[in-house]
Amino acid sequence: MNVNKVGAVISILIPVLLTLLIINFLYEIIPTIFQGLPIFLPLFFCPLGIILAFISYKADKNRWSKIGIILNAVLFFTPFIWMIGGTIFFGV
């Protein structure tokens, strides 16, 4: 497995794991001490995933790196949607 494929795999694993953390935060499947941290983690990790997927896409134009770019880009906006949606629906 070369470096480009590893970058594509990691760029897909980042949004999948962050999505699992957000789902766990919403439904409290496993009690954790992370209060609101899973909602804001995509701000820090998704740019890294986008960069890894972009490097992988430049070297070896494959479908998995495109999926990694799209997933990371969509998940990056989760905190903003969370804050705007909370303001609109709950009016704090």
C-alpha positions as CSV (number, residue, x, y, z in Angstrom):
1,M,0.0,0.0,0.0
2,N,1.6,3.2,-1.1
3,V,1.5,6.6,0.6
4,N,-1.3,8.0,-1.6
5,K,-3.7,5.2,-0.7
6,V,-2.9,5.6,3.0
7,G,-3.8,9.3,2.6
8,A,-7.1,8.4,1.0
9,V,-7.9,5.9,3.6
10,I,-7.1,8.3,6.5
11,S,-9.1,11.0,4.8
12,I,-12.1,8.8,4.8
13,L,-11.6,7.5,8.3
14,I,-11.5,11.0,9.8
15,P,-15.1,12.0,8.9
16,V,-16.4,8.5,9.6
17,L,-15.0,8.5,13.2
18,L,-16.1,12.1,13.7
19,T,-19.6,11.2,12.6
20,L,-19.7,8.3,15.0
21,L,-18.6,10.7,17.8
22,I,-21.4,13.2,16.9
23,I,-24.0,10.4,16.8
24,N,-22.8,9.2,20.2
25,F,-23.0,12.8,21.5
26,L,-26.6,13.2,20.2
27,Y,-28.0,9.9,21.3
28,E,-25.7,9.1,24.3
29,I,-25.1,5.5,23.3
30,I,-21.9,5.3,25.4
31,P,-21.7,7.9,28.2
32,T,-18.5,10.0,27.8
33,I,-17.1,13.1,29.4
34,F,-16.9,14.9,26.1
35,Q,-19.6,17.6,26.6
36,G,-19.8,19.4,23.3
37,L,-16.3,18.5,21.9
38,P,-17.5,16.1,19.2
39,I,-19.5,18.9,17.5
40,F,-16.4,21.2,17.2
41,L,-13.8,18.5,16.4
42,P,-14.5,18.7,12.6
43,L,-13.1,22.3,12.7
44,F,-9.7,20.9,13.5
45,F,-9.6,17.5,11.8
46,C,-11.5,18.0,8.6
47,P,-9.0,20.4,7.1
48,L,-6.3,17.8,7.7
49,G,-8.5,15.2,5.9
50,I,-9.1,17.5,3.0
51,I,-5.4,18.1,2.6
52,L,-4.6,14.4,2.7
53,A,-7.3,13.6,0.2
54,F,-6.2,16.4,-2.1
55,I,-2.6,15.2,-2.0
56,S,-3.8,11.7,-2.7
57,Y,-6.0,13.0,-5.6
58,K,-3.1,14.9,-7.2
59,A,-0.9,11.9,-7.2
60,D,-3.4,9.2,-8.1
61,K,-6.7,10.4,-9.3
62,N,-8.9,7.8,-7.7
63,R,-12.5,7.7,-6.5
64,W,-11.6,7.3,-2.8
65,S,-9.8,10.5,-2.6
66,K,-12.8,12.3,-4.1
67,I,-15.0,10.7,-1.5
68,G,-12.6,11.8,1.2
69,I,-12.6,15.4,0.0
70,I,-16.4,15.5,-0.2
71,L,-17.0,13.9,3.2
72,N,-14.5,16.2,4.9
73,A,-15.9,19.3,3.3
74,V,-19.5,18.4,4.3
75,L,-18.5,17.5,7.8
76,F,-16.5,20.7,8.2
77,F,-19.7,22.7,8.2
78,T,-21.3,20.7,11.0
79,P,-20.5,23.1,13.8
80,F,-21.8,26.1,11.9
81,I,-25.0,24.3,11.1
82,W,-25.3,23.2,14.7
83,M,-24.9,26.8,16.0
84,I,-27.1,28.5,13.4
85,G,-29.8,25.7,13.7
86,G,-29.7,26.1,17.5
87,T,-30.2,29.8,17.2
88,I,-33.0,29.5,14.7
89,F,-34.9,26.8,16.5
90,F,-34.3,27.6,20.1
91,G,-33.8,31.3,19.9
92,V,-31.1,31.7,22.5
